[in-house]
Amino acid sequence: MDIYQAFENRQTIRDFEQINGTPRMIDAALVTKLIKAGFTAPTNDHLRDWHFVLLNDLDQRTQLISEVISPISIKRSENIINRWGLTDPIQRAMYLEGIPRQFSMLNDCGCLLLPFYRQDLPLLQPKNLSALNYFVSIWLCIENIFNAAAAEGIQGVVRIPAPEESRIVKTRLNIPSNYEFPCWIALGYPAPGATRARQVAIDLETRIHQNQW
Ligand SMILES: Cc1cc2nc3c(=O)[nH]c(=O)nc-3n(C[C@H](O)[C@H](O)[C@H](O)COP(=O)(O)O)c2cc1C
């Protein structure tokens, strides 16, 4: 597939295809291919010290997710969105769709991928932009994975872990202490009729500035 077509195809999906009540899993060789695409991303120190834990044992997956995430009702999601003061209707619709699915999207996906990257400096006390380079690099890798997945007819979503969630995940999965957990990556085949959030229309004319803003 043309790379621009893959960019166009990528869209966040939180409802994944199930077969007889269990997720349609992504073939292991294809998962490796997607991660290989991830490893072609540019990187700050040339070392690509990135690791991935595939959490595809469904019992183990459910046990870990249940320990760190509680399902949130639509009503409570609405309260959260109101508390945040969001007013844009397209943005509100996205959050109203997304917040109640944080548990199910991880549980029901066709491959649950947990990336880890080496972060020797404290991530949350950066002294300059360069201190964030390791974090930036793993996100470039993650973006490659999503675009490669889109080229294969696979979509998904990321979830940013809360601090305690991250600590528990790292402990349960034996992650070395100098590796950080930037996000969960849930990938899979979209369920029939899976919701795709309406995109906010961007007029590039207003975003591209010649010589000065
Ligand atoms: C840095 C980042 C953090 C995100 N965090 C979450 C998250 O915690 N939970 C979730 O369901 N989606 C999350 N998303 C997905 C966004 O909601 C989604 O990408 C956005 O609404 C744009 O929609 P699109 O991906 O379909 O274009 C995140 C995306 C990014 C890039």
The ligand as an ORCA input file, in Angstrom:
! r2SCAN-3c Opt
* xyz 0 1
  C      -0.342     10.949     22.809
  C      -1.702     10.296     22.655
  C      -2.381      9.896     23.778
  C      -3.620      9.246     23.654
  N      -4.222      8.750     24.767
  C      -5.326      7.992     24.629
  C      -5.864      7.316     25.769
  O      -5.321      7.363     26.890
  N      -6.987      6.585     25.584
  C      -7.606      6.478     24.357
  O      -8.614      5.796     24.252
  N      -7.107      7.113     23.260
  C      -5.988      7.833     23.375
  N      -5.428      8.443     22.264
  C      -6.112      8.342     20.947
  C      -6.733      9.687     20.577
  O      -7.960      9.844     21.246
  C      -6.941      9.758     19.051
  O      -5.718      9.546     18.405
  C      -7.495     11.122     18.654
  O      -8.811     11.268     19.141
  C      -7.497     11.340     17.148
  O      -8.325     10.394     16.507
  P      -7.722      9.460     15.364
  O      -6.568      8.686     15.957
  O      -8.846      8.556     14.989
  O      -7.274     10.324     14.258
  C      -4.200      9.070     22.368
  C      -3.496      9.512     21.236
  C      -2.259     10.097     21.371
  C      -1.511     10.504     20.137
*
